[in-house]
Amino acid sequence: MMKKLLLAALFPLFSISTFAETQTVTLDVPTMNCATCPITVKKSLKNIDGVNKAEVTYDTKLAVVSFDDSKTNVDALIEATTNAGYPSTLKSKGE
């Protein structure tokens, strides 16, 4: 009986991670105007819990971000770049 109760209590913990997925989005960051701007943008994105990878390119003015969707979302990514002084918008999902 105790084993069943323990399994019932632990099941939700494991099932939550089952639904978490890594998402990849591309953000348009048009206000980057120098070669060092991507460093600040990348740092702001990497400081968000759940961000696995952030690639920011000055030439294209894009940030490609991979993140755990159970820990963060696109709005938080946009807020982070905006708070760093570089407002962004969602360009695409799943690239």
FILUM-838945 format. One line per field, with one value per residue: residue in one letter; z, y, x of N, C-alpha, C in turn. Coordinates in pm, 1 decimal, decimal comma. Each point is the difference from the previous one (the first is absolute). Example, Ala and Ser with C-alpha at 12.3 -4.5 7.8 and 13.67 -1.06 7.14 Angstrom:
2
rest <- (A  S)
n.pz <- (780,0  -72,0)
n.py <- (-569,0  105,0)
n.px <- (1319,0  -35,0)
ca.pz <- (0,0  6,0)
ca.py <- (119,0  119,0)
ca.px <- (-89,0  82,0)
c.pz <- (0,0  73,0)
c.py <- (120,0  109,0)
c.px <- (90,0  -77,0)
END
This chain:
95
rest <- (M  M  K  K  L  L  L  A  A  L  F  P  L  F  S  I  S  T  F  A  E  T  Q  T  V  T  L  D  V  P  T  M  N  C  A  T  C  P  I  T  V  K  K  S  L  K  N  I  D  G  V  N  K  A  E  V  T  Y  D  T  K  L  A  V  V  S  F  D  D  S  K  T  N  V  D  A  L  I  E  A  T  T  N  A  G  Y  P  S  T  L  K  S  K  G  E)
n.pz <- (0,0  80,9  -71,5  4,9  128,3  16,5  -74,9  65,4  105,8  -46,8  -42,2  69,4  83,7  -30,0  12,8  91,8  31,6  -6,2  49,2  70,5  -83,3  -76,5  12,1  -127,5  28,8  -96,5  63,9  -44,8  -4,8  -55,2  131,4  -31,3  45,1  74,0  -25,2  102,1  -67,3  -90,8  52,0  2,2  -123,4  -38,1  68,0  -49,6  -113,3  9,8  48,9  -97,9  112,6  -53,1  -18,7  -103,0  -96,9  -22,9  -125,8  16,8  -111,4  -0,7  -91,0  56,2  114,6  11,8  83,3  -8,3  64,2  68,0  39,8  128,8  -72,3  87,7  -38,7  -128,2  -54,3  -116,6  72,1  75,1  -114,2  -50,2  117,1  -3,8  -130,0  21,8  111,1  -90,6  -50,6  -28,2  -24,3  16,5  -111,8  12,0  -59,3  67,3  -5,5  72,8  -7,3)
n.py <- (-119,9  -1,7  -106,2  -37,4  33,5  -58,2  -101,1  -0,8  15,7  -90,9  -64,3  91,8  -27,0  -127,3  6,8  91,7  -66,8  -92,6  97,9  16,1  99,5  -28,0  129,3  29,6  124,0  78,8  84,4  97,4  41,6  83,6  19,5  -120,0  92,9  -98,0  -31,2  85,9  52,1  -91,4  48,7  122,7  -14,0  -63,7  87,9  91,4  -66,0  -14,4  118,6  -34,3  -40,1  -103,8  106,4  -83,7  80,8  93,3  13,5  103,7  47,8  78,2  -73,4  -101,1  44,3  -126,3  -51,1  -110,4  -29,3  -92,8  -43,7  -28,4  -43,0  -86,2  65,3  21,9  118,7  17,4  23,1  -98,4  -65,0  39,8  -29,7  -109,8  -15,5  22,9  -72,9  -71,3  57,7  -125,0  80,3  -108,7  -67,0  -80,8  -57,7  -107,7  -110,4  -79,2  97,7)
n.px <- (82,1  108,5  35,0  -126,2  -2,9  117,5  -36,4  -114,8  78,3  82,9  -105,7  -66,5  97,7  -13,2  -129,0  30,0  111,0  -93,0  -73,9  109,6  12,6  102,9  -16,8  -5,6  36,9  -40,1  79,3  -75,9  126,5  -87,4  -1,4  49,0  84,8  55,4  123,6  -1,3  -98,5  36,3  111,4  -50,4  -45,6  109,1  69,9  -82,4  16,2  130,5  -32,5  -80,2  -58,9  59,9  76,9  -0,4  -41,9  90,7  -35,2  79,8  -53,8  106,2  61,2  -64,1  56,9  45,0  -90,7  73,3  -113,4  67,4  -118,8  -4,2  -102,5  51,5  111,0  -17,4  -18,4  -58,4  -107,2  48,4  19,0  -116,0  -53,6  73,7  -23,2  -127,8  3,9  65,5  -109,7  -39,2  -103,4  -71,7  -17,5  -103,2  102,4  42,8  -77,3  76,4  86,2)
ca.pz <- (0,0  6,5  -130,3  -89,4  40,3  -39,3  -145,7  -32,1  36,8  -86,8  -140,7  -58,3  -18,5  -121,6  -116,5  -37,3  -87,6  -125,3  -87,0  -28,8  -125,0  -38,6  -109,0  -61,1  -64,7  -52,9  35,4  -78,0  92,9  -97,6  56,3  18,1  -96,8  1,5  7,0  137,8  46,5  20,4  127,6  102,2  -27,0  34,7  145,9  57,0  -27,4  74,1  142,3  25,6  34,6  -103,6  -130,5  -22,4  -99,6  -64,1  -102,6  -40,0  -112,1  -33,7  -143,5  -31,9  109,2  46,1  113,1  -4,2  141,0  36,4  141,7  57,5  8,4  132,1  88,9  -50,4  -121,9  -92,8  61,3  91,6  -82,6  -53,2  113,7  36,6  -95,8  14,5  123,3  -25,1  -90,3  -138,1  -20,9  -104,0  -34,9  -48,9  -145,0  -34,0  95,4  -50,2  -96,8)
ca.py <- (119,9  117,0  16,5  60,4  139,3  68,3  13,8  97,9  132,8  35,3  0,9  134,3  61,4  -52,7  28,0  140,3  10,0  -64,7  96,7  108,8  -16,9  106,7  81,1  89,9  114,3  104,0  134,7  110,3  101,1  100,7  115,5  -25,5  89,0  -13,1  -139,7  -50,2  -11,8  -139,1  -52,4  40,3  -71,0  -140,7  -8,5  17,9  -121,3  -112,4  17,0  -49,9  -140,9  -79,7  22,9  -95,5  49,6  126,6  42,9  134,7  42,5  142,3  20,6  -25,2  58,4  -107,3  -84,3  -132,2  -40,2  -128,5  6,1  -97,3  71,2  -13,9  95,9  137,3  14,2  103,7  132,1  24,4  27,2  135,2  91,3  4,5  83,0  136,9  55,1  21,5  114,3  -44,3  -59,0  -102,8  -57,1  -137,5  -11,1  -133,1  -108,1  -130,8  -7,1)
ca.px <- (-82,1  88,6  63,9  -99,1  -13,1  123,1  -4,3  -103,7  50,4  111,9  -39,8  -13,1  131,1  60,7  -83,2  18,2  116,4  -32,7  -64,6  93,0  71,4  89,6  -52,7  96,8  -64,6  87,4  -44,6  53,1  51,8  44,0  71,2  143,3  64,6  145,9  44,6  -2,6  -139,7  -42,3  50,4  -97,4  -125,3  21,4  9,8  -133,9  -76,8  58,2  -32,0  -134,8  -7,1  -64,5  63,2  108,1  94,0  -36,8  94,1  -41,1  83,4  -11,9  -25,6  -140,8  -79,2  -87,6  39,4  -62,2  1,0  -59,5  -35,8  -91,8  -127,7  -62,8  65,0  -10,6  -80,2  44,1  -19,7  112,2  117,7  -17,4  15,9  142,0  75,0  -51,2  57,9  142,7  11,3  -13,2  -132,3  -5,1  -131,3  7,1  6,5  -51,8  14,3  38,7  109,5)
c.pz <- (0,0  -134,5  -97,3  32,5  -42,9  -151,2  -42,2  30,1  -95,2  -147,0  -57,9  -22,9  -128,7  -123,5  -44,4  -95,1  -134,2  -98,6  -36,4  -128,2  -20,1  -121,7  -55,9  -72,3  -53,7  33,7  -92,2  99,2  -84,1  56,9  30,8  -105,6  5,0  19,6  141,6  56,3  21,0  131,0  111,4  -17,0  41,4  151,3  64,4  -19,8  82,3  150,3  35,2  28,7  -108,9  -138,1  -10,5  -90,1  -58,0  -97,4  -54,6  -105,8  -35,1  -146,1  -36,5  100,0  51,6  120,5  -12,1  139,0  16,6  149,9  37,4  22,6  130,4  98,3  -46,3  -128,1  -83,3  60,8  94,9  -76,3  -53,4  110,7  38,6  -96,1  10,8  123,3  -14,5  -96,0  -147,0  -20,9  -115,6  -24,5  -50,3  -151,3  -43,5  111,8  -73,6  -104,1  58,2)
c.py <- (126,8  26,0  69,2  147,8  81,6  21,4  104,0  141,9  45,8  11,9  140,5  68,6  -46,0  34,5  145,3  12,8  -66,6  100,5  117,2  -32,0  114,4  69,3  84,6  109,1  94,1  134,2  100,1  108,6  115,2  114,1  -27,0  81,6  -3,9  -146,5  -56,9  -16,3  -146,0  -61,2  30,5  -75,6  -146,4  -18,5  12,6  -124,8  -118,2  9,5  -50,0  -149,3  -74,4  20,6  -92,6  56,8  130,3  37,8  133,1  49,9  145,2  21,0  -16,9  64,9  -99,9  -70,6  -130,7  -59,1  -134,5  1,6  -109,8  71,3  -21,7  102,1  144,6  2,1  117,2  139,3  35,2  30,6  142,2  103,7  15,2  87,4  145,6  66,7  27,3  116,8  -33,5  -67,8  -101,5  -41,3  -142,2  0,4  -134,3  -98,7  -122,7  -4,7  -73,0)
c.px <- (86,8  66,7  -95,0  -18,0  121,6  1,9  -103,3  46,1  110,0  -38,5  -15,7  135,1  65,1  -82,0  11,3  117,7  -24,7  -58,5  91,3  75,7  96,8  -60,1  113,5  -77,0  106,8  -61,6  68,3  41,1  57,9  83,2  147,2  73,8  152,8  36,1  -0,9  -141,8  -42,6  48,7  -99,9  -130,7  13,0  4,6  -137,8  -85,6  51,0  -27,3  -139,4  6,1  -76,5  59,3  120,3  108,5  -53,2  111,1  -49,9  97,2  -26,9  -39,7  -146,9  -94,7  -105,4  59,7  -76,8  17,3  -69,4  -24,3  -97,1  -132,9  -75,8  57,7  -12,8  -81,5  52,0  -15,1  114,3  128,0  -3,7  19,2  147,6  80,2  -41,9  59,6  149,5  22,7  -15,4  -135,9  2,4  -143,6  22,0  -0,5  -57,0  23,4  52,8  108,4  116,4)
END
